[in-house]
Amino acid sequence: MNYLIFDIGGTYTRFVFYKSSKKKIIERVETVKNKKLYGFLEKTTKNILSKYNLKKFDGIVISAPGSLSCKEFKLIKPPNLPKVRNLQLSGLKKFTKKLILENDANCAALGAFKKYGSAKNSNLVCLTLGTGIGCGIITNKKLYKGEGKASEFGHTTIDFNGRKCTCGNIGCLEEYVSTRGLLRIAKNNGLKVDCYELYDLANKGNKKALKTYREYGNIIAVALVNIANTLDPSVIVLTGGLSYASEFFLSHAKKKAKLGYFEGINPVIKCHSENLSLMGALELIKNEK
């Protein structure tokens, strides 16, 4: 079986080609952040078909940030891709036997469940930390989708008088724990850096950088408490681009969160810096009937 998987992020797009279940290509490029995104997807698809002398893929999966319509194969209004509006992707059907569009955090949750789920751990929440904040929920071993647009935990309000989010709401969690939230904390601590520079400074023991991550961990703790007390999962997995720095904020966030859990609630907190969305998207197409 030959599968092509795209994982579209707010900063980068990754794509993987599996030929007979073996990974042949994996690349990361900067995300095309306008209506030309479809052209990039189509061109990449054609190039891989030509390179491997294939007529069609057995399946193509597009893992993308919401809001989107899986049934209509449409990217509706992703907050962190402001120039992508109502982008139709159904044209890719002609290159594959099966086309799937799914929320990237849902794909990450499926990948997280494959790695950490079990008969004992059948309820799991995956929180993706990056340009935006995504959330995927597994309940009783199944992906929870509500009416199709569930799990936008990054756009729950944690500060009624807070900052305006890219989605238009005020005080969303995303404004505080996404890349821009982390760098805002760094700036308030006197550091004008990007995420990579902040991580390097923390590795060198810079006090301002370490303080930034501790303050970031305080907000992550709020997210963990809200998730745990609302959904009572056995496992919460943090992933995404910012998770690579978990050594500087996760232990602090765990300790802080324990103070807010209701009695009897004590989820296992895991951090996985690899791309779970690609793993989950592969599971999605392999199990498609």
N, C-alpha and C positions, 0 to 999 in steps of 0.2 A: 504494500500500500504506500502511495506517495502523498505526503501531506505538506502543505505550505502554511506557516503560521506567522502572522504579523502581530506584534505587540506595540501599539501606538501609545506613546507617553507624551506628557506635556513638554519634554525636552528632547528625548530620543525615541526613535522607532527601531525595534529589533525585529528581524525576520529570520526564520529557521526553515530549512527544507529537510524533510525526512524522506529518504528513499529506502523502501523495504525496511522501515523502522530504524534505519541508521541515519544519524545526523550527518548531512552532507555540507550544509552551508549554515553558518550563523554570522550575521552581521549587525552592526549598530550604526545608524546614521542619524543625523539631526532631523527631527520631525518637521515635515512640511506643514506649516501652520496656516494654510489658507485653502481655497478650493482646489488648488493644484495637488492636494494630497491624493485625490483619486487617481490622477495621472501617474503619480509615483507608484502607487499600488499596482496599477495595471501594467506599467512598464516593467517593474520588477518581476511580476508574475510571468509576463511574456518572455523575459530574458532567461528565467530559470527553466521554463518549458523548452525553450530552444536549446539551451546548453545541454540538457539531459535528454533531448530528442523525445519529449513526451507530448502527446496530443492534449491530455487533460490531467489534472490532479484528481486524486480520489477524494480529497477534501481540502478546503481552504478555511482557516479560522482567522477572524480579525478580532483581536482583543483590544478594546478601545475605552477611553474614559466616557462616562455619561455626561449629559443625558443623551440617550440613543434609543432607537427602536429596533429591537432584534428582528421582529417580524417583517418590518419594512426595509431592513438593511440600510438604515439611515442614521448618520451622526447628526443629532438635532441641535444641541447647544452645549458643547463641552466648555465649562468655564475657563479652563486654561488653554483653550484653542479658540480665542475670541473671533477669529476670522473664518472659522469653520462653522457654517450654519446650514442645517438641513441638507447635508452632503449625502447624496445617494450612492451606495456602493454595490447595488444589485447587478451592475454591469459585469462584475467579476464572475457571475454565474456561468458565463460561456466558457470559462477556463477550468471548470471543476464539476465533478459529479455532485458535490455537496458544498454549500457555502453557509458558514455560521458567523454571525456577528454577536459578540458577547461583551458585557462590561468587564473591563480589565481586572477589577477587584474580585469579581465573581470567579474569573479564571484563576486568580491568585489563591482564592479560598479553596478551589478544587485541587490546586497543586499542593497547598498546605495540608489538606486532608489526606492526600495520597501519602505525604511524608509523615504526618503526625497523628492522623486519625486511626481509630481502632474500634473494636466493639465496646471498649470501655470509654473511649473518647469519641463519642458519636456526635457531639455538639461543639462546633468550633467557629471562631470569628477570626477573620484575617483583616488586618488594618495595613494599608499600603501608605508609606510615608515618602513623599517626593514633591514634585512640582505642585501637585494637588494631593488630596487625601481621599483614598478609596476604602470601601469596606465591603467584604463578602461574608455571608453567613451560611454555615452548614448546620442544619438541624435534623437530628435523627438520620445522619449520613446523607442527607439530600440538600441540594442548593436551594436556599429560600429566595424567591424572587417576587413575592407579593403579586401585584397585578402587572409586574414587568419592570418596575423602576425602584425596587426596594433597596435598602441598605446604604443610602447616601448619608452615612453617619458623619462624614466630614462636613456636612452642611447642617448639622444640628447646632443650635445656638448655645454658647457657653458664656457669652457676655452681651447682655441686652444693650449696653451702652458702648459696645466695642467697635472694632474697625469694620468698614464695609468690605464684604467679600466680593470676589470676581463674579459670583453667582447673582449678586444684587442684594443679598440678605446682610444683616448686621450681626457681627460677633460670631461667625461660624468657626467651628473647631479648626477648619482648614487654614484660616488666617493666622493661626497661632502655632500649628505644628507642621505646616508645609515648609518647603525650602525658604520662602519669603518670610515666614514666621521665625524660623531659626536665625536667619540673617538679620532680622530686625532686633532680636535679642542681642546678637553679637554687636550690632551698631550701638545699641544702648549701653553696652559695656566697653565702648571705645574702640571697637574693631571694625575696620572697613575691609572685609574679606569676602571671598566666595566660599562655598561649602568645602572645597578641597583644601583651601588655605586654612580654614578653621580647624579641620581635622588634623592637618599637619602641625599646627600650633599646639593643639591638645596633646598630640603624641610627644611633643617636646616639653610638655609640662607647663605651658603658658597658663598663668592663673586666670586671665580674662577668658580664655577659650574654655577652660575647665568650668568656670563659673557659668558661662553661656550654656554649656551642655547640662549642668545641674538644673538651671532654670527651665530649660527645655524639658527635662525629665519631670519637673513639677507639673507641666501641662499634659505630658503623656500620661501621667498618673491620673489626672482628671478623666481622660479618655478611657483608661482601663477601668476605673471605678464605674463610670456611666455604662460601659458595655457590660461589665460583670453583673451589676445590680439590675440591669434591664433584661439581659438574655441568659444569664447563668450558664455560660459555656464551660466545658471542661478544659478547653485550651484557647488561648488568644495568641495569634501569631502576628508579629510585626515584620513587615518586609518593605521592599522599595528602596530607592536610592539612598535615603537617609539612614537606613538600618545598618549600613556598614560602620556607622559610628556608635553603635549600641554599647560598646564597651565603656563609653563615657557618660551614658545617661540611663541605661536600662536598670542597673541595680538600684540606683536612686529612685527611679520611677516605681519599681516593684515595692520597695520599702514604704514609699509614700502612699501607694495605692492600697496596701494592706490596711491602712488606718481607716479607709472609707468603705471597704467591703461589708455588706450585710453578713450577719452571723450565718455560718455554714457555706458561705461562698468564698472559694479560694482557687481561682483558675490557675492552671500552669501557663506561664508566660514564656513564649519562645521567640527568638529573633532569627530570621533567615534572610541573609542578604542576597542570595541567588535569585534569579528571576522565576518566581513561582508562577507567574502568569503564563509563561511559555509551557511550563510543565502541565498546568491545569488545562490549557487550551488543547494540548495534545490528548489528554484524557477525554476531553469533551468530544472531539471528533472520532476517537477510537471507539467510544461507547455509543455513538450516534446510531440510531436504528433506522 
